[in-house]
Amino acid sequence: MVLVKKYTKAFKSNKSMSPHKLRHTYGTNLMEHSGDIHLLRTQPGHTSTTTAALYTNPEQEKAKKAAKLLGERRTNYLEKD
């Protein structure tokens, strides 16, 4: 815990990060980039895919895609003028 606080202070002033938050961030990023639930289960040492599924958030992914599409539509609209 002390090491996590020490190194997060070096990158984020006045913000602390718990080992749990660090692990969750890693798991979320791993799932976003690999899409492999079995890898996500084994990497952080979970015993079941049900536990590993907590790192997946399909609603957040849908929201990101929708925002990206809206941004592209806006850019295309502005370029036509």
DSSP file (Angstrom, degrees, kcal/mol; ACC not computed):
  #  RESIDUE AA STRUCTURE BP1 BP2  ACC     N-H-->O    O-->H-N    N-H-->O    O-->H-N    TCO  KAPPA ALPHA  PHI   PSI    X-CA   Y-CA   Z-CA
    1    1 A M     >        0   0    0      0, 0.0     4,-2.2     0, 0.0     5,-0.2   0.000 360.0 360.0 360.0 -40.7    0.0    0.0    0.0
    2    2 A V  H  >  +     0   0    0      1,-0.2     4,-2.5     2,-0.2     5,-0.1   0.906 360.0  50.2 -63.7 -41.5    2.8    2.4    0.8
    3    3 A L  H  > S+     0   0    0      2,-0.2     4,-2.5     1,-0.2     5,-0.3   0.897 108.5  52.3 -64.5 -39.9    4.5    1.8   -2.5
    4    4 A V  H  > S+     0   0    0      1,-0.2     4,-2.3     2,-0.2     5,-0.2   0.943 112.5  44.9 -61.8 -46.8    1.3    2.4   -4.4
    5    5 A K  H  X S+     0   0    0     -4,-2.2     4,-1.8     1,-0.2    -2,-0.2   0.913 112.2  52.8 -62.6 -42.6    0.7    5.8   -2.6
    6    6 A K  H  X S+     0   0    0     -4,-2.5     4,-0.8     1,-0.2    -2,-0.2   0.932 114.8  39.4 -59.6 -47.9    4.4    6.7   -3.1
    7    7 A Y  H  X S+     0   0    0     -4,-2.5     4,-0.7     1,-0.2    -1,-0.2   0.800 112.1  54.6 -79.8 -28.1    4.4    6.2   -6.9
    8    8 A T  H >X S+     0   0    0     -4,-2.3     4,-3.0    -5,-0.3     3,-0.6   0.848 103.9  56.6 -72.5 -30.4    0.9    7.6   -7.6
    9    9 A K  H 3< S+     0   0    0     -4,-1.8    -1,-0.2     1,-0.2    -2,-0.2   0.833 100.4  59.5 -65.3 -30.3    1.9   10.8   -5.9
   10   10 A A  H 3< S+     0   0    0     -4,-0.8    -1,-0.2     1,-0.2    -2,-0.2   0.790 118.9  28.4 -67.3 -26.6    4.8   11.0   -8.3
   11   11 A F  H << S+     0   0    0     -4,-0.7     2,-0.5    -3,-0.6    -2,-0.2   0.702 126.8  38.8-106.5 -26.5    2.3   11.0  -11.2
   12   12 A K  S >< S-     0   0    0     -4,-3.0     3,-1.4     3,-0.2    -1,-0.3  -0.919  80.4-137.1-131.6 106.4   -0.9   12.6   -9.8
   13   13 A S  T 3  S-     0   0    0     -2,-0.5     3,-0.1     1,-0.3    -3,-0.1  -0.396  83.8  -3.8 -66.6 134.9   -0.4   15.4   -7.4
   14   14 A N  T 3  S+     0   0    0      1,-0.2     2,-0.5    -2,-0.1    -1,-0.3   0.586 108.3 108.5  60.8  14.9   -2.7   15.3   -4.3
   15   15 A K    <   -     0   0    0     -3,-1.4     2,-0.3    -7,-0.2    -3,-0.2  -0.977  51.2-160.9-120.3 132.9   -4.5   12.2   -5.5
   16   16 A S        -     0   0    0     -2,-0.5     2,-0.4    -3,-0.1   -11,-0.1  -0.774   2.0-154.9-108.5 158.6   -4.0    8.8   -3.9
   17   17 A M        -     0   0    0     -2,-0.3    -9,-0.1   -13,-0.1    -8,-0.1  -0.997   9.7-138.6-133.8 134.0   -4.7    5.4   -5.4
   18   18 A S     >  -     0   0    0     -2,-0.4     4,-2.3     1,-0.1     5,-0.2  -0.506  27.5-114.1 -85.2 158.8   -5.5    2.2   -3.6
   19   19 A P  H  > S+     0   0    0      0, 0.0     4,-2.5     0, 0.0     5,-0.2   0.867 119.5  56.1 -58.0 -34.7   -4.1   -1.1   -4.7
   20   20 A H  H  > S+     0   0    0      2,-0.2     4,-2.6     1,-0.2     5,-0.2   0.930 107.5  46.7 -63.3 -44.9   -7.7   -2.1   -5.4
   21   21 A K  H  > S+     0   0    0      2,-0.2     4,-2.6     1,-0.2     5,-0.2   0.902 112.4  50.5 -64.1 -41.0   -8.2    0.9   -7.8
   22   22 A L  H  X S+     0   0    0     -4,-2.3     4,-2.3     2,-0.2    -1,-0.2   0.921 112.4  46.7 -61.6 -44.8   -4.9    0.1   -9.5
   23   23 A R  H  X S+     0   0    0     -4,-2.5     4,-2.6     2,-0.2    -2,-0.2   0.903 112.8  49.5 -64.6 -42.1   -5.9   -3.5  -10.0
   24   24 A H  H  X S+     0   0    0     -4,-2.6     4,-2.7     2,-0.2    -2,-0.2   0.907 110.5  49.9 -65.6 -41.8   -9.3   -2.5  -11.3
   25   25 A T  H  X S+     0   0    0     -4,-2.6     4,-2.5     2,-0.2     5,-0.2   0.917 111.8  48.8 -62.1 -43.6   -7.9    0.0  -13.7
   26   26 A Y  H  X S+     0   0    0     -4,-2.3     4,-2.7    -5,-0.2    -2,-0.2   0.940 112.7  47.9 -60.5 -47.7   -5.4   -2.6  -15.0
   27   27 A G  H  X S+     0   0    0     -4,-2.6     4,-2.2     1,-0.2    -2,-0.2   0.897 111.8  49.2 -61.8 -42.0   -8.2   -5.2  -15.4
   28   28 A T  H  X S+     0   0    0     -4,-2.7     4,-2.3     2,-0.2    -1,-0.2   0.928 113.6  45.8 -64.2 -45.7  -10.5   -2.7  -17.2
   29   29 A N  H  X S+     0   0    0     -4,-2.5     4,-2.2     2,-0.2     5,-0.2   0.890 111.3  52.9 -65.3 -39.3   -7.7   -1.7  -19.6
   30   30 A L  H  X>S+     0   0    0     -4,-2.7     4,-2.6    -5,-0.2     5,-0.6   0.915 111.3  46.5 -61.9 -42.6   -6.7   -5.3  -20.2
   31   31 A M  H  X5S+     0   0    0     -4,-2.2     4,-1.6     1,-0.2    -2,-0.2   0.903 111.2  51.8 -67.2 -41.1  -10.3   -6.2  -21.1
   32   32 A E  H  <5S+     0   0    0     -4,-2.3    -1,-0.2     1,-0.2    -2,-0.2   0.888 118.8  36.3 -61.6 -39.1  -10.7   -3.2  -23.4
   33   33 A H  H  <5S+     0   0    0     -4,-2.2    -2,-0.2    -5,-0.1    -1,-0.2   0.813 130.7  26.5 -88.2 -31.6   -7.5   -4.1  -25.3
   34   34 A S  H  <5S-     0   0    0     -4,-2.6    -3,-0.2    -5,-0.2    -2,-0.2   0.812  75.1-154.4-101.2 -34.9   -7.7   -7.9  -25.4
   35   35 A G     << +     0   0    0     -4,-1.6     2,-0.8    -5,-0.6    -4,-0.1   0.640  51.7 132.9  67.6  12.8  -11.4   -8.7  -25.1
   36   36 A D     >  -     0   0    0     -6,-0.3     4,-2.1     1,-0.2    -1,-0.2  -0.840  38.5-173.5-104.5 102.7  -10.3  -12.0  -23.6
   37   37 A I  H  > S+     0   0    0     -2,-0.8     4,-1.6     1,-0.2    -1,-0.2   0.816  86.2  55.2 -64.9 -31.2  -12.2  -12.9  -20.4
   38   38 A H  H  > S+     0   0    0      2,-0.2     4,-2.0     1,-0.2    -1,-0.2   0.885 108.4  47.5 -71.5 -37.9  -10.0  -15.9  -19.7
   39   39 A L  H  > S+     0   0    0      1,-0.2     4,-2.8     2,-0.2    -2,-0.2   0.912 111.3  52.2 -64.2 -42.4   -6.9  -13.8  -19.8
   40   40 A L  H  < S+     0   0    0     -4,-2.1     6,-0.3     1,-0.2    -2,-0.2   0.820 108.8  51.5 -63.8 -31.5   -8.6  -11.3  -17.6
   41   41 A R  H  <>S+     0   0    0     -4,-1.6     5,-1.8    -5,-0.2     4,-0.3   0.917 116.6  37.5 -70.4 -43.7   -9.4  -14.1  -15.2
   42   42 A T  H ><5S+     0   0    0     -4,-2.0     3,-0.6     3,-0.2    -2,-0.2   0.862 105.9  64.6 -81.2 -36.0   -5.9  -15.5  -14.9
   43   43 A Q  T 3<5S+     0   0    0     -4,-2.8    -3,-0.1     1,-0.3    -1,-0.1   0.944 112.2  32.2 -56.2 -55.9   -3.8  -12.2  -15.0
   44   44 A P  T 3 5S-     0   0    0      0, 0.0    -1,-0.3     0, 0.0    -2,-0.2   0.499 118.9-107.1 -83.6   0.6   -5.1  -10.8  -11.7
   45   45 A G  T < 5 +     0   0    0     -3,-0.6    -3,-0.2    -4,-0.3     2,-0.1   0.749  59.5 161.5  87.2  24.6   -5.5  -14.2  -10.2
   46   46 A H      < -     0   0    0     -5,-1.8    -1,-0.2    -6,-0.3     3,-0.1  -0.453  34.4-147.6 -74.6 152.9   -9.2  -14.6  -10.1
   47   47 A T  S    S+     0   0    0     -2,-0.1     2,-0.3     1,-0.1    -1,-0.1   0.616  76.8  37.7 -96.3 -14.1  -10.7  -18.1   -9.8
   48   48 A S     >  -     0   0    0     -7,-0.1     4,-1.6     1,-0.1     3,-0.2  -0.969  69.1-131.6-137.9 154.1  -13.8  -17.6  -11.9
   49   49 A T  H  > S+     0   0    0     -2,-0.3     4,-2.0     1,-0.2     5,-0.1   0.741 106.6  67.3 -71.9 -22.1  -14.8  -15.7  -15.0
   50   50 A T  H  4 S+     0   0    0      2,-0.2     4,-0.4     1,-0.2    -1,-0.2   0.920 103.4  43.8 -62.7 -43.1  -17.8  -14.3  -13.1
   51   51 A T  H >4 S+     0   0    0      1,-0.2     3,-1.4     2,-0.2     4,-0.2   0.915 113.1  51.5 -66.2 -42.8  -15.4  -12.3  -10.9
   52   52 A A  H >< S+     0   0    0     -4,-1.6     3,-1.9     1,-0.3    -2,-0.2   0.806  96.6  69.6 -64.2 -29.1  -13.4  -11.2  -13.9
   53   53 A A  G >< S+     0   0    0     -4,-2.0     3,-1.6     1,-0.3    -1,-0.3   0.681  79.4  78.1 -65.0 -16.3  -16.6  -10.1  -15.6
   54   54 A L  G <  S+     0   0    0     -3,-1.4    -1,-0.3    -4,-0.4    -2,-0.2   0.741  88.0  58.9 -63.2 -20.9  -16.8   -7.3  -13.1
   55   55 A Y  G <  S+     0   0    0     -3,-1.9     2,-0.4    -4,-0.2    -1,-0.3   0.548  90.4  86.2 -85.2  -7.9  -14.1   -5.5  -15.1
   56   56 A T    <   +     0   0    0     -3,-1.6   -28,-0.1    -4,-0.2   -29,-0.0  -0.742  50.6 178.7 -94.7 142.2  -16.3   -5.5  -18.2
   57   57 A N     >  +     0   0    0     -2,-0.4     4,-1.7   -29,-0.1     3,-0.5  -0.682   6.6 177.4-142.8  84.9  -18.8   -2.7  -18.8
   58   58 A P  H  > S+     0   0    0      0, 0.0     4,-2.3     0, 0.0     5,-0.2   0.818  82.2  58.0 -61.9 -30.2  -20.6   -3.1  -22.1
   59   59 A E  H  > S+     0   0    0      2,-0.2     4,-2.2     1,-0.2     5,-0.1   0.896 105.5  49.7 -66.2 -38.9  -22.8    0.0  -21.4
   60   60 A Q  H  > S+     0   0    0     -3,-0.5     4,-2.2     2,-0.2    -1,-0.2   0.898 110.3  50.9 -65.1 -39.6  -19.6    2.2  -21.1
   61   61 A E  H  X S+     0   0    0     -4,-1.7     4,-2.2     2,-0.2    -2,-0.2   0.904 109.2  50.4 -65.0 -41.3  -18.4    0.8  -24.4
   62   62 A K  H  X S+     0   0    0     -4,-2.3     4,-2.4     1,-0.2    -1,-0.2   0.906 110.0  50.8 -61.9 -41.4  -21.7    1.6  -26.1
   63   63 A A  H  X S+     0   0    0     -4,-2.2     4,-2.4     2,-0.2    -2,-0.2   0.897 109.3  50.5 -64.5 -40.7  -21.5    5.1  -24.7
   64   64 A K  H  X S+     0   0    0     -4,-2.2     4,-2.2     2,-0.2    -1,-0.2   0.920 111.8  47.5 -62.7 -44.0  -17.9    5.6  -26.0
   65   65 A K  H  X S+     0   0    0     -4,-2.2     4,-2.5     2,-0.2    -2,-0.2   0.910 111.9  49.8 -64.9 -42.0  -18.9    4.3  -29.5
   66   66 A A  H  X S+     0   0    0     -4,-2.4     4,-2.4     1,-0.2    -1,-0.2   0.915 111.3  48.9 -63.1 -43.1  -22.0    6.6  -29.6
   67   67 A A  H  X S+     0   0    0     -4,-2.4     4,-2.2     1,-0.2    -1,-0.2   0.890 110.7  51.0 -63.8 -39.3  -19.9    9.6  -28.6
   68   68 A K  H  X S+     0   0    0     -4,-2.2     4,-2.4     2,-0.2    -2,-0.2   0.926 110.3  48.8 -64.4 -44.5  -17.3    8.8  -31.2
   69   69 A L  H  X S+     0   0    0     -4,-2.5     4,-2.5     1,-0.2    -2,-0.2   0.902 110.7  50.4 -62.8 -41.2  -20.0    8.5  -34.0
   70   70 A L  H  X S+     0   0    0     -4,-2.4     4,-2.3     1,-0.2    -1,-0.2   0.904 110.2  50.6 -63.1 -40.3  -21.6   11.8  -32.9
   71   71 A G  H  X S+     0   0    0     -4,-2.2     4,-2.4     2,-0.2    -2,-0.2   0.900 110.6  48.9 -63.4 -40.9  -18.2   13.5  -33.0
   72   72 A E  H  X S+     0   0    0     -4,-2.4     4,-2.7     2,-0.2    -2,-0.2   0.904 110.9  50.2 -65.4 -41.3  -17.5   12.1  -36.5
   73   73 A R  H  X S+     0   0    0     -4,-2.5     4,-2.3     2,-0.2    -2,-0.2   0.907 111.4  48.9 -62.8 -40.8  -20.9   13.3  -37.7
   74   74 A R  H  X S+     0   0    0     -4,-2.3     4,-2.6     2,-0.2    -2,-0.2   0.931 111.7  48.6 -64.4 -45.5  -20.3   16.7  -36.3
   75   75 A T  H  X S+     0   0    0     -4,-2.4     4,-2.0     1,-0.2    -2,-0.2   0.925 112.5  48.3 -60.5 -45.9  -16.8   16.9  -38.0
   76   76 A N  H  X S+     0   0    0     -4,-2.7     4,-1.1     1,-0.2    -1,-0.2   0.888 111.7  50.4 -62.5 -39.4  -18.3   15.8  -41.3
   77   77 A Y  H  X S+     0   0    0     -4,-2.3     4,-0.7     1,-0.2     3,-0.4   0.919 111.6  47.1 -64.9 -43.8  -21.1   18.4  -41.0
   78   78 A L  H  < S+     0   0    0     -4,-2.6     3,-0.5     1,-0.2    -1,-0.2   0.827 107.8  56.4 -68.7 -31.1  -18.6   21.2  -40.3
   79   79 A E  H  < S+     0   0    0     -4,-2.0    -1,-0.2     1,-0.2    -2,-0.2   0.772  98.7  62.1 -71.3 -25.0  -16.4   20.2  -43.1
   80   80 A K  H  <        0   0    0     -4,-1.1    -1,-0.2    -3,-0.4    -2,-0.2   0.789 360.0 360.0 -70.8 -27.3  -19.2   20.5  -45.6
   81   81 A D     <        0   0    0     -4,-0.7    -1,-0.2    -3,-0.5    -2,-0.2   0.481 360.0 360.0 -75.5 360.0  -19.6   24.2  -44.9
